[in-house]
Amino acid sequence: MKNHEKQSLIKFTLIYFFSIALLIILLGFLYFIQQKELILKKTTTEMFQYSQLVVKTDFKYTQNGFSYELKKNQKVAFEFPRKENDYYIKAFPISKQNGYIVVKTVSKSTDEEIKNLKIFTISLQIILLILLLIVSYYLAKKSLEPMKETISHLDRFIIDLIHDLNTPATAIGLNASLLLNKEDNEGKIKKLNRIKLSADTISSLYKNLELILEHKLLKEKIDLSEIISHKIDDFSLLYPQIEFINKISKNSFVISNEKALIRIFDNIISNACKYNNEKNPKIIISYEKSFLIIKDNGKGVKYPKKIFERNYKESQQGYGIGMHIVYRLCDNLDIKLDINSKYNDGTEVLLKFGEV
């Protein structure tokens, strides 16, 4: 499952879950309040019965856990017992002459009932919430299946389409190369180079899209130093004026997908080459503590945070999708991607890999 599919599944699950979870919590709270009141009413009844027996026996009746006190000026006969220290207290009227009898009872048994009620209510809510989470996940998965199927059909259609486009683009590139070898006219050579560059761009886009649309990028142990060395050799031929500084030691291993990493490095290093310093161009590539850093001393970027957005570009060069493809591939490979850049002061791209 791709990262965006996981995110959609998580979002839908949480929407289902929280929409009903709040209701379960509210109903649980109301249930607890209601049952607590019933327990206190039961205690009140027991206290009232005790007070009646005391009055009927001319204040001679005794009962374990209960005591009383007579008060003339007790003004409030509150509905529920009031908790004071380890006792519940409630006043009951006797007569105008005798005033009120204030009954005290030990709170231990009542508190124990309330405590057990609270544990039961919380336990029941937890069980219901767990069941709700499972049901929410199932419903979210079922809801996303039609969308997933539609996206899968579109992916297959796009793969077929770009494959059909890549075949003539490759043929155009090969024929342009053959004509370049035989051509001496500078004007025609420039035109043929433009044709070849356009064909190479289409081919590059095909490779990028093919990787993005791949349903599962299989990971393996890869030596970064080898891939970067090959990339530096390739770009050194295209940009002989740029100084490439490789600070990656041998046997710098990561767990990732080799094809995807090659596309990522192609796009990042290509950008670094295109927008580098004209006087003393440098690209420094290093790897330390799971961070791969590709740094140049070029033009920099005005709005670094926008660089990963599709179709965003700060000049007429390119199509504005290279770094967006980098972002998508890094997302699929669980590589944390960041960029630091100052305009006219270079750019630094950081790739954070997981532990090997």
PyMOL commands that set and color helices and strands:
alter all, ss='L'
color gray80, all
select helices_A, chain A and resi 3-56+108-182+186-213+224-238+258-274+304-306+322-332
alter helices_A, ss='H'
color red, helices_A
select strands_A, chain A and resi 66-71+82-84+87-95+99-106+220-223+243-246+253-256+282-288+291-296+336-341+347-352
alter strands_A, ss='S'
color yellow, strands_A
deselect
rebuild
show_as cartoon
